[in-house]
Amino acid sequence: MSNWKNFERRVAKKLGGKRIPITGRECLDIDHPILDIECKHREGYPLWFLNAWRQANAGKGIPVIALGKKYSNLILTVISIETLAMLMEYYIIHHNEQD
């Protein structure tokens, strides 16, 4: 089985979603009740990204990389999948407590 399929399965399992087989896809890789997940699996990361991740992990808080493009208002953020899963679990627990 190809590495990218296994990668998509790992992401789906970690975040509580289900991988959509390539034959059933119209856009996203993973069916999830809250998130729209598209996976990209590559040989490696660009050096600038690895340096940014190292710097983000140098502090004591949750590491986040904010990516912006010149002349654009769009800001993308990158966090680890473990942190995303933790934040989702926290949200679900506290959201259910309010019901």
N, CA, C and O atoms as a GROMACS GRO file, in nm:
protein
  396
    1MET      N    1   0.086  -0.118   0.000
    1MET     CA    2   0.000   0.000   0.000
    1MET      C    3   0.090   0.123   0.000
    1MET      O    4   0.194   0.127   0.066
    2SER      N    5   0.047   0.224  -0.074
    2SER     CA    6   0.130   0.343  -0.088
    2SER      C    7   0.139   0.423   0.042
    2SER      O    8   0.048   0.421   0.126
    3ASN      N    9   0.251   0.492   0.055
    3ASN     CA   10   0.276   0.572   0.176
    3ASN      C   11   0.173   0.681   0.195
    3ASN      O   12   0.132   0.707   0.308
    4TRP      N   13   0.129   0.746   0.087
    4TRP     CA   14   0.034   0.856   0.102
    4TRP      C   15  -0.102   0.807   0.150
    4TRP      O   16  -0.172   0.879   0.221
    5LYS      N   17  -0.140   0.685   0.111
    5LYS     CA   18  -0.267   0.630   0.162
    5LYS      C   19  -0.255   0.602   0.312
    5LYS      O   20  -0.347   0.631   0.389
    6ASN      N   21  -0.143   0.545   0.352
    6ASN     CA   22  -0.121   0.521   0.495
    6ASN      C   23  -0.117   0.652   0.572
    6ASN      O   24  -0.169   0.659   0.684
    7PHE      N   25  -0.056   0.754   0.514
    7PHE     CA   26  -0.052   0.886   0.578
    7PHE      C   27  -0.193   0.939   0.599
    7PHE      O   28  -0.226   0.987   0.708
    8GLU      N   29  -0.277   0.932   0.497
    8GLU     CA   30  -0.415   0.977   0.509
    8GLU      C   31  -0.490   0.898   0.616
    8GLU      O   32  -0.569   0.956   0.691
    9ARG      N   33  -0.467   0.768   0.623
    9ARG     CA   34  -0.532   0.686   0.727
    9ARG      C   35  -0.487   0.728   0.867
    9ARG      O   36  -0.568   0.736   0.960
   10ARG      N   37  -0.357   0.755   0.882
   10ARG     CA   38  -0.305   0.798   1.013
   10ARG      C   39  -0.366   0.931   1.055
   10ARG      O   40  -0.404   0.948   1.171
   11VAL      N   41  -0.376   1.024   0.962
   11VAL     CA   42  -0.435   1.154   0.992
   11VAL      C   43  -0.582   1.137   1.032
   11VAL      O   44  -0.627   1.194   1.131
   12ALA      N   45  -0.655   1.059   0.954
   12ALA     CA   46  -0.798   1.036   0.983
   12ALA      C   47  -0.816   0.973   1.121
   12ALA      O   48  -0.903   1.015   1.197
   13LYS      N   49  -0.735   0.874   1.152
   13LYS     CA   50  -0.747   0.806   1.282
   13LYS      C   51  -0.716   0.902   1.397
   13LYS      O   52  -0.787   0.904   1.497
   14LYS      N   53  -0.611   0.982   1.382
   14LYS     CA   54  -0.569   1.074   1.487
   14LYS      C   55  -0.676   1.179   1.515
   14LYS      O   56  -0.692   1.222   1.630
   15LEU      N   57  -0.749   1.221   1.410
   15LEU     CA   58  -0.845   1.330   1.427
   15LEU      C   59  -0.991   1.283   1.429
   15LEU      O   60  -1.083   1.366   1.433
   16GLY      N   61  -1.012   1.152   1.426
   16GLY     CA   62  -1.148   1.101   1.436
   16GLY      C   63  -1.228   1.112   1.307
   16GLY      O   64  -1.350   1.127   1.312
   17GLY      N   65  -1.162   1.105   1.194
   17GLY     CA   66  -1.230   1.110   1.066
   17GLY      C   67  -1.217   0.978   0.993
   17GLY      O   68  -1.171   0.878   1.050
   18LYS      N   69  -1.257   0.978   0.868
   18LYS     CA   70  -1.248   0.856   0.786
   18LYS      C   71  -1.192   0.894   0.650
   18LYS      O   72  -1.238   0.988   0.586
   19ARG      N   73  -1.092   0.819   0.606
   19ARG     CA   74  -1.031   0.843   0.475
   19ARG      C   75  -1.134   0.815   0.366
   19ARG      O   76  -1.204   0.714   0.369
   20ILE      N   77  -1.141   0.906   0.270
   20ILE     CA   78  -1.228   0.887   0.155
   20ILE      C   79  -1.146   0.820   0.045
   20ILE      O   80  -1.045   0.876   0.002
   21PRO      N   81  -1.186   0.701  -0.001
   21PRO     CA   82  -1.110   0.636  -0.109
   21PRO      C   83  -1.104   0.725  -0.232
   21PRO      O   84  -1.196   0.803  -0.258
   22ILE      N   85  -0.998   0.714  -0.307
   22ILE     CA   86  -0.975   0.800  -0.423
   22ILE      C   87  -1.091   0.794  -0.521
   22ILE      O   88  -1.121   0.894  -0.587
   23THR      N   89  -1.158   0.680  -0.533
   23THR     CA   90  -1.269   0.666  -0.627
   23THR      C   91  -1.392   0.743  -0.582
   23THR      O   92  -1.477   0.777  -0.665
   24GLY      N   93  -1.404   0.772  -0.454
   24GLY     CA   94  -1.521   0.844  -0.404
   24GLY      C   95  -1.496   0.991  -0.377
   24GLY      O   96  -1.582   1.059  -0.322
   25ARG      N   97  -1.380   1.040  -0.414
   25ARG     CA   98  -1.342   1.177  -0.381
   25ARG      C   99  -1.391   1.277  -0.483
   25ARG      O  100  -1.384   1.256  -0.604
   26GLU      N  101  -1.440   1.386  -0.429
   26GLU     CA  102  -1.468   1.501  -0.514
   26GLU      C  103  -1.372   1.614  -0.479
   26GLU      O  104  -1.341   1.698  -0.563
   27CYS      N  105  -1.324   1.616  -0.352
   27CYS     CA  106  -1.227   1.720  -0.318
   27CYS      C  107  -1.140   1.680  -0.199
   27CYS      O  108  -1.019   1.668  -0.214
   28LEU      N  109  -1.198   1.658  -0.082
   28LEU     CA  110  -1.120   1.636   0.040
   28LEU      C  111  -1.072   1.492   0.052
   28LEU      O  112  -1.128   1.400  -0.008
   29ASP      N  113  -0.965   1.474   0.133
   29ASP     CA  114  -0.909   1.341   0.155
   29ASP      C  115  -0.976   1.268   0.270
   29ASP      O  116  -0.979   1.145   0.273
   30ILE      N  117  -1.029   1.344   0.366
   30ILE     CA  118  -1.083   1.283   0.488
   30ILE      C  119  -1.220   1.340   0.518
   30ILE      O  120  -1.242   1.462   0.514
   31ASP      N  121  -1.313   1.251   0.548
   31ASP     CA  122  -1.446   1.290   0.592
   31ASP      C  123  -1.441   1.311   0.742
   31ASP      O  124  -1.404   1.221   0.817
   32HIS      N  125  -1.478   1.431   0.786
   32HIS     CA  126  -1.470   1.466   0.928
   32HIS      C  127  -1.587   1.558   0.961
   32HIS      O  128  -1.623   1.642   0.879
   33PRO      N  129  -1.647   1.543   1.080
   33PRO     CA  130  -1.765   1.625   1.113
   33PRO      C  131  -1.736   1.773   1.133
   33PRO      O  132  -1.827   1.855   1.120
   34ILE      N  133  -1.613   1.810   1.164
   34ILE     CA  134  -1.580   1.950   1.192
   34ILE      C  135  -1.478   2.006   1.094
   34ILE      O  136  -1.492   2.120   1.048
   35LEU      N  137  -1.377   1.928   1.060
   35LEU     CA  138  -1.265   1.977   0.980
   35LEU      C  139  -1.279   1.937   0.834
   35LEU      O  140  -1.335   1.832   0.802
   36ASP      N  141  -1.228   2.019   0.745
   36ASP     CA  142  -1.212   1.986   0.603
   36ASP      C  143  -1.065   1.956   0.582
   36ASP      O  144  -0.982   2.048   0.580
   37ILE      N  145  -1.032   1.828   0.568
   37ILE     CA  146  -0.892   1.786   0.571
   37ILE      C  147  -0.844   1.743   0.433
   37ILE      O  148  -0.900   1.652   0.372
   38GLU      N  149  -0.741   1.808   0.386
   38GLU     CA  150  -0.670   1.773   0.264
   38GLU      C  151  -0.527   1.739   0.306
   38GLU      O  152  -0.462   1.817   0.376
   39CYS      N  153  -0.480   1.622   0.265
   39CYS     CA  154  -0.347   1.576   0.306
   39CYS      C  155  -0.246   1.592   0.192
   39CYS      O  156  -0.279   1.571   0.076
   40LYS      N  157  -0.126   1.628   0.229
   40LYS     CA  158  -0.014   1.631   0.135
   40LYS      C  159   0.103   1.559   0.200
   40LYS      O  160   0.148   1.597   0.308
   41HIS      N  161   0.152   1.456   0.134
   41HIS     CA  162   0.262   1.375   0.186
   41HIS      C  163   0.382   1.393   0.094
   41HIS      O  164   0.372   1.364  -0.025
   42ARG      N  165   0.493   1.438   0.148
   42ARG     CA  166   0.612   1.469   0.068
   42ARG      C  167   0.735   1.400   0.126
   42ARG      O  168   0.734   1.352   0.239
   43GLU      N  169   0.841   1.398   0.048
   43GLU     CA  170   0.969   1.339   0.090
   43GLU      C  171   1.029   1.414   0.208
   43GLU      O  172   1.086   1.352   0.297
   44GLY      N  173   1.017   1.544   0.210
   44GLY     CA  174   1.076   1.624   0.318
   44GLY      C  175   1.014   1.761   0.323
   44GLY      O  176   0.927   1.795   0.243
   45TYR      N  177   1.059   1.839   0.419
   45TYR     CA  178   1.012   1.977   0.435
   45TYR      C  179   1.119   2.072   0.385
   45TYR      O  180   1.238   2.040   0.389
   46PRO      N  181   1.078   2.190   0.336
   46PRO     CA  182   1.178   2.291   0.299
   46PRO      C  183   1.257   2.334   0.423
   46PRO      O  184   1.205   2.334   0.534
   47LEU      N  185   1.381   2.371   0.402
   47LEU     CA  186   1.468   2.411   0.513
   47LEU      C  187   1.409   2.528   0.591
   47LEU      O  188   1.417   2.530   0.714
   48TRP      N  189   1.351   2.626   0.522
   48TRP     CA  190   1.294   2.742   0.592
   48TRP      C  191   1.182   2.699   0.686
   48TRP      O  192   1.165   2.756   0.794
   49PHE      N  193   1.106   2.596   0.645
   49PHE     CA  194   0.997   2.547   0.730
   49PHE      C  195   1.052   2.477   0.854
   49PHE      O  196   1.003   2.498   0.965
   50LEU      N  197   1.154   2.395   0.835
   50LEU     CA  198   1.216   2.326   0.949
   50LEU      C  199   1.276   2.427   1.047
   50LEU      O  200   1.266   2.409   1.169
   51ASN      N  201   1.337   2.532   0.995
   51ASN     CA  202   1.392   2.637   1.083
   51ASN      C  203   1.280   2.708   1.159
   51ASN      O  204   1.294   2.736   1.278
   52ALA      N  205   1.171   2.738   1.090
   52ALA     CA  206   1.057   2.804   1.157
   52ALA      C  207   0.999   2.714   1.265
   52ALA      O  208   0.964   2.761   1.373
   53TRP      N  209   0.989   2.584   1.236
   53TRP     CA  210   0.933   2.491   1.335
   53TRP      C  211   1.025   2.480   1.457
   53TRP      O  212   0.978   2.474   1.570
   54ARG      N  213   1.154   2.478   1.433
   54ARG     CA  214   1.250   2.474   1.544
   54ARG      C  215   1.236   2.599   1.630
   54ARG      O  216   1.235   2.590   1.753
   55GLN      N  217   1.225   2.714   1.568
   55GLN     CA  218   1.211   2.839   1.642
   55GLN      C  219   1.079   2.841   1.720
   55GLN      O  220   1.075   2.888   1.833
   56ALA      N  221   0.971   2.791   1.659
   56ALA     CA  222   0.841   2.790   1.726
   56ALA      C  223   0.843   2.698   1.848
   56ALA      O  224   0.771   2.722   1.945
   57ASN      N  225   0.925   2.595   1.844
   57ASN     CA  226   0.934   2.501   1.956
   57ASN      C  227   1.032   2.545   2.063
   57ASN      O  228   1.049   2.474   2.163
   58ALA      N  229   1.097   2.658   2.046
   58ALA     CA  230   1.196   2.705   2.143
   58ALA      C  231   1.132   2.768   2.266
   58ALA      O  232   1.197   2.783   2.369
   59GLY      N  233   1.005   2.803   2.256
   59GLY     CA  234   0.937   2.867   2.369
   59GLY      C  235   0.871   2.766   2.461
   59GLY      O  236   0.903   2.647   2.457
   60LYS      N  237   0.781   2.814   2.544
   60LYS     CA  238   0.712   2.727   2.641
   60LYS      C  239   0.566   2.704   2.607
   60LYS      O  240   0.499   2.622   2.670
   61GLY      N  241   0.514   2.776   2.506
   61GLY     CA  242   0.373   2.765   2.470
   61GLY      C  243   0.350   2.664   2.358
   61GLY      O  244   0.436   2.581   2.328
   62ILE      N  245   0.233   2.672   2.298
   62ILE     CA  246   0.199   2.585   2.186
   62ILE      C  247   0.270   2.636   2.061
   62ILE      O  248   0.251   2.752   2.023
   63PRO      N  249   0.352   2.552   1.997
   63PRO     CA  250   0.423   2.597   1.878
   63PRO      C  251   0.328   2.618   1.759
   63PRO      O  252   0.248   2.530   1.727
   64VAL      N  253   0.338   2.733   1.695
   64VAL     CA  254   0.257   2.768   1.579
   64VAL      C  255   0.345   2.839   1.478
   64VAL      O  256   0.425   2.925   1.515
   65ILE      N  257   0.330   2.804   1.352
   65ILE     CA  258   0.394   2.879   1.244
   65ILE      C  259   0.283   2.954   1.172
   65ILE      O  260   0.183   2.894   1.132
   66ALA      N  261   0.298   3.084   1.154
   66ALA     CA  262   0.205   3.164   1.076
   66ALA      C  263   0.269   3.195   0.942
   66ALA      O  264   0.381   3.246   0.936
   67LEU      N  265   0.199   3.162   0.834
   67LEU     CA  266   0.250   3.182   0.699
   67LEU      C  267   0.169   3.289   0.628
   67LEU      O  268   0.046   3.282   0.624
   68GLY      N  269   0.237   3.385   0.573
   68GLY     CA  270   0.171   3.490   0.497
   68GLY      C  271   0.241   3.511   0.364
   68GLY      O  272   0.360   3.483   0.349
   69LYS      N  273   0.165   3.560   0.270
   69LYS     CA  274   0.219   3.588   0.137
   69LYS      C  275   0.218   3.738   0.114
   69LYS      O  276   0.122   3.807   0.150
   70LYS      N  277   0.322   3.787   0.056
   70LYS     CA  278   0.333   3.929   0.026
   70LYS      C  279   0.211   3.976  -0.053
   70LYS      O  280   0.168   3.911  -0.148
   71TYR      N  281   0.156   4.088  -0.013
   71TYR     CA  282   0.039   4.151  -0.076
   71TYR      C  283  -0.090   4.067  -0.061
   71TYR      O  284  -0.181   4.080  -0.142
   72SER      N  285  -0.097   3.984   0.041
   72SER     CA  286  -0.218   3.905   0.064
   72SER      C  287  -0.258   3.917   0.211
   72SER      O  288  -0.172   3.926   0.299
   73ASN      N  289  -0.387   3.918   0.238
   73ASN     CA  290  -0.437   3.922   0.375
   73ASN      C  291  -0.452   3.782   0.434
   73ASN      O  292  -0.475   3.768   0.554
   74LEU      N  293  -0.439   3.680   0.352
   74LEU     CA  294  -0.455   3.542   0.399
   74LEU      C  295  -0.337   3.503   0.487
   74LEU      O  296  -0.221   3.518   0.448
   75ILE      N  297  -0.368   3.453   0.606
   75ILE     CA  298  -0.266   3.401   0.696
   75ILE      C  299  -0.301   3.256   0.727
   75ILE      O  300  -0.411   3.227   0.774
   76LEU      N  301  -0.209   3.167   0.700
   76LEU     CA  302  -0.227   3.025   0.731
   76LEU      C  303  -0.144   2.992   0.854
   76LEU      O  304  -0.037   3.050   0.874
   77THR      N  305  -0.193   2.901   0.936
   77THR     CA  306  -0.117   2.860   1.053
   77THR      C  307  -0.092   2.710   1.049
   77THR      O  308  -0.171   2.633   0.996
   78VAL      N  309   0.021   2.671   1.106
   78VAL     CA  310   0.061   2.531   1.113
   78VAL      C  311   0.083   2.496   1.259
   78VAL      O  312   0.158   2.564   1.330
   79ILE      N  313   0.017   2.390   1.304
   79ILE     CA  314   0.040   2.334   1.438
   79ILE      C  315   0.055   2.183   1.422
   79ILE      O  316   0.019   2.128   1.318
   80SER      N  317   0.108   2.117   1.522
   80SER     CA  318   0.123   1.972   1.514
   80SER      C  319  -0.014   1.906   1.522
   80SER      O  320  -0.108   1.962   1.578
   81ILE      N  321  -0.025   1.787   1.467
   81ILE     CA  322  -0.152   1.714   1.470
   81ILE      C  323  -0.188   1.677   1.614
   81ILE      O  324  -0.306   1.669   1.648
   82GLU      N  325  -0.088   1.654   1.699
   82GLU     CA  326  -0.116   1.624   1.839
   82GLU      C  327  -0.181   1.744   1.908
   82GLU      O  328  -0.275   1.729   1.986
   83THR      N  329  -0.131   1.864   1.878
   83THR     CA  330  -0.188   1.985   1.936
   83THR      C  331  -0.330   2.007   1.884
   83THR      O  332  -0.419   2.042   1.962
   84LEU      N  333  -0.351   1.987   1.755
   84LEU     CA  334  -0.485   2.002   1.699
   84LEU      C  335  -0.582   1.904   1.763
   84LEU      O  336  -0.693   1.942   1.800
   85ALA      N  337  -0.542   1.779   1.778
   85ALA     CA  338  -0.628   1.678   1.842
   85ALA      C  339  -0.659   1.717   1.986
   85ALA      O  340  -0.772   1.702   2.031
   86MET      N  341  -0.560   1.768   2.058
   86MET     CA  342  -0.580   1.811   2.196
   86MET      C  343  -0.678   1.929   2.202
   86MET      O  344  -0.767   1.929   2.287
   87LEU      N  345  -0.663   2.027   2.115
   87LEU     CA  346  -0.753   2.142   2.112
   87LEU      C  347  -0.896   2.100   2.077
   87LEU      O  348  -0.992   2.153   2.133
   88MET      N  349  -0.909   2.007   1.984
   88MET     CA  350  -1.042   1.958   1.947
   88MET      C  351  -1.106   1.884   2.064
   88MET      O  352  -1.225   1.904   2.093
   89GLU      N  353  -1.029   1.801   2.132
   89GLU     CA  354  -1.081   1.727   2.248
   89GLU      C  355  -1.125   1.826   2.357
   89GLU      O  356  -1.232   1.809   2.416
   90TYR      N  357  -1.044   1.926   2.383
   90TYR     CA  358  -1.077   2.028   2.482
   90TYR      C  359  -1.207   2.099   2.445
   90TYR      O  360  -1.294   2.119   2.529
   91TYR      N  361  -1.219   2.137   2.318
   91TYR     CA  362  -1.338   2.206   2.270
   91TYR      C  363  -1.462   2.118   2.286
   91TYR      O  364  -1.566   2.163   2.335
   92ILE      N  365  -1.451   1.993   2.246
   92ILE     CA  366  -1.566   1.900   2.252
   92ILE      C  367  -1.609   1.880   2.396
   92ILE      O  368  -1.728   1.883   2.425
   93ILE      N  369  -1.514   1.861   2.486
   93ILE     CA  370  -1.547   1.840   2.629
   93ILE      C  371  -1.617   1.963   2.684
   93ILE      O  372  -1.722   1.951   2.747
   94HIS      N  373  -1.561   2.080   2.661
   94HIS     CA  374  -1.618   2.203   2.716
   94HIS      C  375  -1.745   2.245   2.646
   94HIS      O  376  -1.833   2.306   2.707
   95HIS      N  377  -1.757   2.212   2.519
   95HIS     CA  378  -1.880   2.244   2.446
   95HIS      C  379  -1.994   2.157   2.498
   95HIS      O  380  -2.107   2.205   2.510
   96ASN      N  381  -1.966   2.029   2.528
   96ASN     CA  382  -2.068   1.939   2.580
   96ASN      C  383  -2.109   1.974   2.723
   96ASN      O  384  -2.222   1.950   2.764
   97GLU      N  385  -2.015   2.031   2.800
   97GLU     CA  386  -2.046   2.073   2.937
   97GLU      C  387  -2.149   2.187   2.938
   97GLU      O  388  -2.226   2.200   3.033
   98GLN      N  389  -2.150   2.267   2.833
   98GLN     CA  390  -2.241   2.380   2.826
   98GLN      C  391  -2.383   2.338   2.786
   98GLN      O  392  -2.478   2.413   2.808
   99ASP      N  393  -2.398   2.219   2.730
   99ASP     CA  394  -2.531   2.171   2.688
   99ASP      C  395  -2.618   2.130   2.804
   99ASP      O  396  -2.732   2.088   2.784
   0.00000   0.00000   0.00000
